[in-house]
Amino acid sequence: MKTRLLGPERVAFSAIGYGCPPFQGRLAPDAEANALRVLERAVECGITYIDAADHNGGNNEELLAGFLRGRRGKILLSTKFGNRKGYKGEEARPADGRPEMVARYVEASLARLRTDHVDILYLHRVDPQVPIEDTVGAMKRLVEQGKARHLGLSEAGPETLRRASAVHPITAVQSEYSLMQRDYERDTLPVCRELGIGFVAYYPTGRGFLAGKFHSLDELGPKDGRRSAPRFKDENLARNLKLLDELESFARGKSSTPAQIALAWLLAKGDFIVPIPGTMSVQHVEENAAAADIVLSVNEVAALDRLFAPDAVAGARFEADRSKELNI
């Protein structure tokens, strides 16, 4: 597996990482065993960057704890805090970046992970009620205490990145980026290049759509969040399926899967970009890892850019406007 050096501190990431959202929620014993097999195979394939979060109670952190035993020094481990959407009571706010809460959240994550530090600590969502300087200042203190090695932000826009970087080096910003979702190309990616900040792309296969995982909402579970996404409904889905057909044709010409081409396209967009697909399939994790070796020519990247031009993808990614929440 190739590595990429991200951020001002040039932190070594595997070119393809692994995103742990598939592990959210309590898993049945057989599903947990499968999750561990997928993680083991990911590391065997050279994927050393593993991304977790404390969202939904940090279940993926708890599962990772056992897996990390004996492997901790070989894994670049990240986790995220501050996304409290859906929490009740004291934590009933969409984002929480209060300085006095940062250490509390991170200590809880470290306890679930059963480790004394994380390699990359992300603020999961920018809190509009708290100056980013205050939140990053509290995160910086955790670096000084050895509980975090490097810092990152998730769904942070250009101005926020500049202000945060003035407090402490930001290794990476993590946001949704794929052929289907290219908002950050306009403003955030240029600032990442300018400041030397890495970009970690979650949902790099368009929430599974670019991997051909579903062609109808009927194929999704009743509680699947993709059911509410406008781009997967009615005439929007019909239009986007035509794009998927074109991607599948392109992939056949490269003896690859459409998911691999989606990942290779991201890698070709800049050497500071690392996609973190999540999967519960050993086969898919193997294919994802192999995507790091696919080389796309300049003309092939341009062809994919045209095919998935922002105005060619039908429908928004969210049912409601979340642009302010996502700090674009």
C-alpha positions in Angstrom: 0.0 0.0 0.0 1.3 3.4 -0.9 1.4 6.1 1.7 0.6 9.8 1.5 2.1 12.5 3.7 -0.6 14.9 5.0 -0.6 18.2 6.8 2.2 20.5 7.8 3.7 17.8 10.0 3.7 15.3 7.0 1.9 12.5 8.8 2.0 9.2 6.9 -1.4 7.9 6.0 -2.1 4.8 3.9 -3.4 6.0 0.6 -6.7 4.2 1.2 -8.1 4.3 4.8 -10.9 2.6 6.5 -14.0 4.4 7.8 -15.8 2.8 10.7 -19.4 4.1 10.3 -20.4 0.5 9.3 -19.8 -0.4 12.9 -22.2 2.0 14.4 -24.8 0.6 16.7 -24.8 -2.7 18.7 -23.8 -5.6 16.5 -25.0 -9.2 16.8 -22.2 -11.6 17.6 -21.9 -12.8 14.0 -21.8 -9.3 12.6 -19.2 -8.3 15.1 -17.0 -11.3 14.1 -17.4 -10.3 10.5 -16.4 -6.7 11.3 -13.2 -7.9 12.9 -12.4 -10.1 9.9 -12.9 -7.1 7.6 -10.5 -5.0 9.8 -7.9 -7.8 9.9 -8.0 -8.1 6.1 -7.8 -4.3 5.7 -4.5 -4.3 7.7 -3.2 -7.3 5.8 -3.9 -5.3 2.6 -1.8 -2.4 3.9 -4.6 -0.1 5.1 -3.2 1.3 8.3 -5.4 4.5 8.7 -8.5 3.6 10.6 -11.1 6.3 11.3 -13.6 6.1 14.2 -16.0 8.5 16.0 -17.8 8.9 19.3 -21.1 9.5 17.5 -24.0 7.2 18.4 -22.3 6.3 21.7 -18.9 5.4 20.3 -19.9 1.7 19.5 -17.2 1.5 16.8 -14.6 2.7 19.3 -15.5 -0.2 21.6 -15.3 -2.7 18.9 -11.9 -1.3 17.8 -10.5 -1.6 21.3 -10.1 -5.4 21.1 -8.8 -5.3 17.5 -6.1 -2.7 18.4 -4.6 -4.9 21.1 -1.2 -5.9 19.9 -1.6 -3.7 16.8 -1.8 -0.2 18.3 1.7 0.8 17.1 1.0 -0.2 13.5 -2.3 1.7 13.2 -2.8 5.4 12.5 -5.9 5.9 14.6 -8.3 8.8 14.5 -11.6 9.6 16.3 -14.0 12.5 16.3 -16.0 14.3 18.9 -18.6 17.1 19.0 -21.3 15.7 16.7 -24.2 15.6 19.2 -27.1 15.6 16.7 -29.8 13.2 18.0 -28.5 13.3 21.6 -30.9 14.3 24.4 -30.6 16.2 27.7 -27.2 17.8 28.4 -25.9 16.9 24.9 -29.0 18.1 23.0 -27.1 20.4 20.5 -26.1 19.6 16.9 -22.5 20.4 17.6 -20.5 20.9 20.8 -17.2 22.6 20.6 -17.2 24.1 24.1 -13.6 24.1 25.4 -14.7 22.7 28.8 -16.3 19.7 27.1 -13.5 18.7 24.8 -11.4 16.8 27.3 -14.5 15.1 28.7 -15.4 13.8 25.2 -11.9 12.7 24.4 -11.3 11.0 27.7 -14.5 8.9 27.1 -13.2 8.0 23.7 -9.8 6.9 25.0 -11.5 4.8 27.6 -13.7 3.0 25.0 -10.7 2.5 22.7 -8.5 1.4 25.6 -5.6 3.5 24.5 -3.8 6.4 26.0 -3.8 8.5 22.8 -5.3 8.9 19.3 -3.1 9.8 16.4 -5.6 12.2 14.8 -8.2 14.0 16.8 -11.0 15.6 14.8 -13.7 18.0 15.8 -16.6 16.2 14.1 -18.8 19.3 13.5 -17.9 23.0 13.9 -20.0 24.5 16.7 -21.4 27.9 15.4 -21.8 29.0 19.0 -18.1 28.7 19.9 -15.1 30.5 18.3 -13.1 27.8 16.5 -10.0 29.3 18.2 -11.4 28.3 21.6 -12.2 24.7 20.5 -8.9 24.1 18.8 -7.1 25.7 21.8 -8.7 23.0 24.0 -7.7 20.3 21.5 -4.1 21.7 21.5 -3.9 21.2 25.2 -4.6 17.5 24.6 -1.7 17.4 22.2 0.5 18.9 24.8 -0.7 16.2 27.3 0.1 13.4 24.8 -3.5 12.3 24.4 -3.7 13.4 20.8 -0.8 13.5 18.3 -2.3 15.6 15.6 -5.5 17.6 15.0 -8.2 17.7 12.3 -11.6 19.2 11.6 -14.6 17.7 9.9 -16.9 19.6 7.5 -14.9 22.8 8.0 -14.9 25.6 5.5 -12.0 27.8 4.3 -12.3 30.6 6.9 -12.6 28.1 9.7 -9.5 26.3 8.5 -7.5 29.5 8.4 -8.5 30.5 11.9 -7.9 27.0 13.3 -4.5 26.7 11.6 -3.4 29.9 13.4 -3.9 28.2 16.7 -2.4 24.8 15.9 -1.3 22.9 12.7 -4.3 21.1 11.2 -3.3 17.8 9.7 -6.5 17.1 7.8 -10.0 18.2 7.1 -12.5 15.4 6.7 -15.6 15.9 4.6 -17.8 14.1 2.1 -16.1 14.1 -1.3 -16.8 11.8 -4.3 -17.7 11.9 -7.9 -21.3 12.5 -6.6 -20.4 15.3 -4.2 -17.9 17.9 -5.3 -18.9 21.0 -3.3 -15.5 21.3 -1.6 -13.6 21.7 -4.8 -14.7 25.2 -5.1 -13.3 26.7 -1.9 -12.0 24.3 0.7 -9.7 22.2 -1.4 -7.8 25.2 -2.7 -7.2 26.4 0.9 -6.1 22.9 1.8 -3.5 23.1 -0.9 -2.4 26.5 0.1 -2.0 25.7 3.8 -0.7 22.2 3.3 -3.7 20.5 5.0 -4.7 17.0 4.0 -8.2 16.1 2.9 -9.8 12.9 4.1 -12.8 12.0 2.0 -15.6 10.1 3.6 -18.4 8.5 1.6 -16.0 8.3 -1.3 -18.3 6.0 -3.3 -21.3 8.3 -3.0 -22.8 6.4 0.0 -22.4 3.1 -1.8 -24.2 4.3 -5.0 -21.0 4.4 -7.1 -20.2 0.9 -6.0 -23.5 -0.3 -7.5 -24.8 -1.4 -4.1 -28.4 -0.4 -4.9 -30.5 0.6 -7.9 -33.8 1.2 -6.1 -34.9 2.4 -2.6 -36.6 -1.0 -2.3 -33.1 -2.5 -1.9 -32.5 -0.4 1.2 -33.6 -1.2 4.8 -36.6 0.8 6.2 -34.3 2.8 8.5 -31.5 3.4 5.9 -30.7 7.1 5.9 -30.2 7.1 2.2 -34.0 6.8 1.8 -34.3 10.5 2.6 -31.6 11.7 0.2 -33.3 13.6 -2.7 -30.7 12.2 -5.1 -31.8 8.7 -4.6 -35.5 9.4 -5.1 -37.8 9.1 -8.2 -36.6 10.9 -11.3 -33.3 12.0 -9.6 -32.4 8.3 -9.1 -33.3 7.5 -12.7 -30.9 10.2 -13.9 -28.1 9.2 -11.6 -28.4 5.6 -12.6 -27.5 6.6 -16.1 -24.3 8.1 -14.7 -23.6 4.9 -12.9 -24.1 3.0 -16.1 -21.4 5.2 -17.7 -19.1 4.7 -14.7 -19.5 0.9 -14.9 -18.7 1.0 -18.6 -15.6 3.1 -17.9 -14.6 0.6 -15.1 -14.9 -2.4 -17.4 -12.5 -0.7 -19.8 -10.0 -0.5 -17.0 -10.6 -4.0 -15.7 -11.8 -2.5 -12.5 -15.0 -2.1 -10.4 -16.9 1.2 -10.4 -16.0 1.7 -6.8 -12.3 1.3 -7.5 -12.5 3.9 -10.3 -14.3 6.3 -7.9 -11.5 5.8 -5.4 -8.7 6.1 -8.0 -10.3 9.4 -9.2 -10.1 10.9 -5.7 -6.5 9.8 -5.4 -5.8 11.5 -8.8 -7.3 14.7 -7.7 -4.4 15.5 -5.4 -1.6 13.8 -3.4 -3.0 15.3 -0.2 -6.3 13.4 -0.5 -7.1 10.1 1.3 -10.4 8.3 0.8 -11.8 6.3 3.7 -14.4 3.9 2.3 -16.3 1.8 4.9 -17.4 -1.7 4.2 -18.5 -4.9 6.0 -17.2 -7.1 3.1 -13.8 -8.7 3.0 -14.0 -8.8 -0.8 -14.8 -5.1 -1.0 -12.0 -4.1 1.4 -9.6 -6.0 -0.8 -10.9 -4.2 -3.9 -10.7 -0.9 -2.1 -7.1 -1.4 -1.2 -6.2 -2.4 -4.7 -7.6 0.9 -6.0 -4.5 2.6 -4.7 -2.6 1.0 -7.6 -5.0 2.1 -10.4 -3.5 4.9 -12.4 -5.8 7.2 -14.3 -4.4 9.4 -17.0 -5.1 13.2 -17.1 -7.5 12.6 -19.9 -9.4 9.9 -18.0 -9.7 12.1 -14.9 -11.0 14.9 -17.1 -13.5 12.5 -18.7 -14.8 11.6 -15.3 -14.9 15.2 -14.2 -17.2 15.9 -17.2 -19.4 12.9 -16.7 -20.0 13.8 -13.0 -20.0 17.5 -13.4 -21.9 19.0 -10.4 -24.9 20.0 -12.6 -25.0 16.5 -14.0 -25.8 14.8 -10.6 -29.5 15.1 -9.9 -30.7 16.0 -6.4 -29.1 17.2 -3.2 -27.4 14.9 -0.7 -29.7 16.1 2.2 -33.4 16.6 2.4 -32.9 19.9 4.1 -30.4 22.7 3.6 -27.5 21.9 6.0 -24.9 24.3 4.4 -24.6 26.4 7.6 -24.3 23.3 9.8 -21.6 21.8 7.5 -19.6 25.1 7.5 -19.0 25.0 3.7 
